[in-house]
Amino acid sequence: MKLQSRPRRSALYLPASNQKAIDKSRTLGSDVVILDLEDAVAPEAKDQARAQAVAALRSGGFGASEVIVRINALDGEWGEADLDALRGVPLDGVLAPKVSDADGLDAYSARLDGATPLWIMIETARSLFQLENLAARAETGPLAGFVLGTNDLAKETGAIPDVDRMPFLGALGLAVAAARAYGLTILDGVFGDLDDEAGFIQQTEQGVAFGFDGKTLIHPRQITPCNTIFTPSAAQANAARRIIEAFALPENALKGAIRLDGKMVERLHMEQAHRVLAAIGR
């Protein structure tokens, strides 16, 4: 299983048609910035958004934030032009919308340069039945991450999710399991009610409990609480370090389980410990 090399606790969507938002995103402190060319951009602003995204990527200045571009679908009017414009431009990944099966994923992979990571939205009803087939493409191609699109899932299925998202509990768990099976990053869907801070905290904590690496966001005010919730505590980080250090001792090199602080610790806990430390970037 591959482990994350960097934290991806918060991933802020912003419309690439909004130059002020792009400029501001360089100082906000989100782990990931998603320059959106798709849902957040009106049809008449698609060309402008594409040009501004390319210019922003070329000028850089995003610091420690990864920058990913969500393109339009390849079977639509703007997807091909988006990918053509991004070819050769420095970026950390391309996010493809509404990928429902492995054939659809392969269509994006074939058009990338081989070095650009591909993330895909899990936001169609069909994709829920293809999670393992989709994730398995990470073994042979550029697939690097899943991003849940819970609003689109609700639209397709007719579900009416509350803060706890009861209609999607099975889908969320299976999506995380598929991602973990093939070493993918997986980000939770957005929380849309900006006035419900308690609801945002509750749902973000739920995402941590499910095992998501982070959460997608729609407003800068969500960044700080999201980063805080997805950051392991000092006690968790210290425990993780002790597990890793213990298994690194020569006398434990061939052991599958050891006694540490009065508890039995297995090598699977060492993998979890590495994930904890990756979440805090150390």
N, C-alpha and C positions, 0 to 999 in steps of 0.2 A: 504493500500500500504506500503510495506517495503521500508525503506530508507537506502542508503549506510551508512556504519559506518566508511568508510575510503575513501580517494581519490584514484581514478584509472584513472588519467589523461593520463598517458603514460604507454604503455605496449610494452617492447622491445623484439622482437623475436631474438633468437640467436641459432645457431646450437649447439646441445649438443655434437657433435663430435669435437668441437673446444674448447679445454681446456683453451687456453688463453682468449678466449671470455668469458667463464664462470667466470674465475678469475676476469677479468676486470669488469664484470657486477655488482660485489659486491660494486663497488665504483662509479657507474655512476649516481645514483639518480633517476632512473625510478621508478614509483610507483609499476609497475609489471614487473617481468622478466619471459618471456616464454621460457623455455628450449624446443627446438624443436627437436622431434625425427622423424618428418614426412618430409615435403617438403624440408627442408633445409639440409637433410642428405641423402647421396648417399646410395644405397642398401648395398654396401660392408662395410659401416661404421655404420650400424644400431646397431649392438651388442656393438660396442665401445661407441657409443653415449648413449645408454641405461645405460651402466655401469657407464659412467662419470656423467650422470644426477643423478643417485642414489647416487653416492659418493658425489656429490655437495650438494644434499639435506641433507645427513647425516652430513656433516661437517658444513653446515649453513654459517653464516657470511654475509647474505644478508641485514642485518639491517632492515630498515623499509619497504623494498621492499617485496611484495608478490611474491612467486615463484610458477608458474604453469607449468605443463609439457604437451605439445601437443604430444599426442601419435599417433601412426599409426592406421588406420581403423581396426576395429575388423574383417571385412570380408576379410582382406588381410593377408599377411604372418607374420607380426610382431606385430599386435595389442594385441593379447592375451599375448604374452611374455612381452610386455610393461606393461600391467596392473598387471601381476604376479610380475614383478620386483618392482613395486611401492607399492605393498601391505605392509602396516606397516611402510612405509617410511614417515617422516614428510614433508608435502607439503601443499600448500594452495589451490590446485585444479588441476583437470585433464581437459584438453581441447581436446574434441573429434572432429575429422574432418568429413566433408561431411555427416552430419546428415540430412536426408531428411524428416523424419516423426517420429511420436511418438513411433512407434515400434522400429525404429532404436535407438532412444534415450533411450528407456527402456532397450535395450540390454547392454548399457554402465552402466546404473544405477544399474542393477542387479549384475554387477561384481565389483562394488565399495563397500567399507566397511560400508557405511551408514553415515560415518562422513566426508568423503572427498567431497567437493563441485565439481559439474560437470559443466563445461562450454562447449558450443557447437559452432562449426563454422556454420554460415549461409552462405553457398557458393555453393549451388546447386539450379538449377531452380525449382525443386520440393519443396524445403524448403520454397520458397517464398509463396507458396499456403498453407503452413501448419504452418505459424508463430504463430497463436493463439493456435493451438493444441499443438505445441511444448512448448510455454511459460507456458501453463496451467499445464504442468507437474511439475512446481515449487511448486504447492500446495501439491503434494503427494510424491515428491522425492528429490534428491540432486541437481537438476538443479539450478544454481546460476547466469548464465550469457550467453549472446549471444556475439559472435565475428564475425563481418562481414568479409567475404572473397571475396572482390570485384574483385580481379584478377580472381579467379575461376568462379565467376558469369559471368564475361565478356567472359571467354573462353567458358562456356556452352551456353550462349545466343547469342554469336556472336556480342555483343555490343562493341562499340568503345568509351569508356567514356573519356571525356576531364577532365580538372581540376575540373570543376563544376559537372561532372558526371550526365549529363542530362538524359541518359538512365536509371539511377538507382534512380531517385528522389522519385518515388513512393515506390520502395522497401525499401529505407532507412527510409522513414517516417513511413511505416507500421511496419518495424522491431522495431523502437523505440517505437511505440505505443503498440505493443505486449509486449515488455519488461516492459514498465511502468505499463501496466495493471496487471502484475503479480509480480512486485517488483524485476525484474532482473537487474543486471548490463548489460550495452550494450556498446561495444567498436567498434569504426569505423574501416574500413579497412585501409590498408597501402597506403602510397604514395611512388611510386617507383623511381621517378626521383630525385636523390640526388643532382643534380646540379641546380635544379629549386627551390630555397629557397622561392621565392615569391609564386610559385604554392603551395608549402607545407603549407605556412601560410594561403593562401586563402582557401585551402581545409580543413585545421584544423578549421578555423573560421566557415566554413560551417558546420562542425560536431558539433560545439558548438550550432549553430543556430538550428540544427535538434534536439538537446537534448541528444546527446551521452554523456556518462560519461567520455570518453577518446578516445584515438586513438592508434591503434597498429603501431609499428615503426620497421624499418629495419636497422637503423643506430644510434649509440649514439649521433651524432650531432643533431638529431631531438628531443632529449629529452627536452632540455632546452626551445626551443620555444614552444613545445607542452605543457609542464607544465605551461608556462606563459599564453598561450592562454586559457587553460582550468581552470585557477585559477581566480575566481571572483575578481573584483577590490575591493579596500578598501571601496569605497562607496557602492558597492553592498553588501559586508559583513556587513557593519554597518546598512544598511537598513533591511537586513534579521534579524539581532539581535533585532532591534527595533520592528519588527513585532512579533517575538516570545515572547519578553518581554511584549508587549501590550496584547496579548491574554492570557498571564499567570496571569494578574491582576485579582483579585477576581471578580471585577465588570464586567469583560468580559468573565467569564468562560462559560456562557451559550449562548453567542452571536455568530451568524454565520457571522456577518459582523460588523466592527467597523470603526470609523473615526480616521485616523492617518495622521498627517502632511498634513491635508487638503484633503486627499483622502479616498475613501472607500476601505477598505481592507477586504477580505473574508478569511475564514479558508483555502481555497485552496491555498491562498498566503502563509499561514504558512507552508504548506507542501513544497512549493517551497523554502521557506526560509531555512528550514532544509536541503534541498538538496544543497543550496548554501554553507552553513557552512560545510556540509560534504565534499564538494569539496576542502576545504582548511584545512580539518582535525581538525576542532574545532567547 
